């Protein structure tokens, strides 16, 4: 199913900041260049994967064309990481203000959230970041930037609004968008996705969030902190069902504490509307119910942008749900054409797209043999507290029959977390059954996304958990929890036999 695409001119609201954004990432007066006779690399899609691929290849001296039909910067800049984290920071500020009394600081009355200013700040910051992804910047890098619908017409040709681009190699980096779901009445009632939620200028009094994954949890908590009555629907028995169950439980309780009403193990049976009100009928087990919302946010996953690309003409196989088929070297079924990012990966993260793009550059231009399976990819859900993960989880290990040992350090026993009033979280690290090789880790903490990189580095460089005990961490910091786990592992090496031998040695040296 092809999702409708909002015209570039409908970036809402049409204020000075969105005008600046569009002027950078899809200039209305842009004139496409005359195509070169042949390109070393044609990149389709100017999201993170496409921008990194194009800039990296051009920097190495390749003749590159970059094609984008909508907004350069893709989801991350325009409707993803950048706007969402601006909102999350504002919501965290509101939460901090509400809890100042715990630190002996008092405000007069309840802190008020000016939602219009929150959104204006987001649009201002997004516009300020946008020159980095702008059409003119990439033109200045020596790249031929084509704004328009790109479609393959042959295994070595792509057409953009009548212009034909011949290539030796190509990269498909068209990303993914919000996945549609067949809920009766949803389309008629109207709903928002991550692609439209950031166009709001007025805080919805009642917000229904369908889907308890990362986007749903982040936005549910943020809007509840802003003052919306938020109801979150999730089919599973807990939110973030793909994450560590202990970690997800902490985030779930945090959502409840923020005022989010959870409807777990719940199926939406239908939606009706009267005026601006949307009535959502649902079923939980044998019980039925109904709520009324002013806005609905649909956040049930991502679907690859494969429609309208002419992939059949290029000899590129794909699946409407899984995206473009690639091998471990990110080569498609057409050996001239590669793919990177959300269009072909189950890891739909900006940083994953970035590093997949680097593999495409190596393999497409230098006959490299870099493998996507060699990447160690962490991720983070930016709720409060954050939930970050890398590598193997307990559930995955047990399902695959992989033996692990798990070490856990609760923040209730870490001095800095106690002083910060942020004791509700932990670091959990999984190692092999007979050594300290780190196989995976989960962190739940205020800045878990920053902390996970120490463990990711250790995994990437083959540093064992026991060695982390020798890394001096400033005291007091919450990251000291990682060092404590190194100590915990090393203590397991002091078996009764080792202790007996050590005691004997001490007695001998007296």
PyMOL commands that set and color helices and strands:
alter all, ss='L'
color gray80, all
select helices_A, chain A and resi 8-10+16-25+48-59+74-79+81-98+100-103+115-133+135-140+186-189+197-199+214-226+245-257+311-314+341-343+350-365+372-374+394-400+411-413+415-420+448-461+465-468+480-492+496-508
alter helices_A, ss='H'
color red, helices_A
select strands_A, chain A and resi 39-44+64-68+144-147+150-154+157-160+163-172+176-178+206-210+229-234+261-264+266-274+277-284+287-293+295-298+302-304+318-319+323-324+337-339+379-381+386-391+404-410+426-432+438-445
alter strands_A, ss='S'
color yellow, strands_A
deselect
rebuild
show_as cartoon
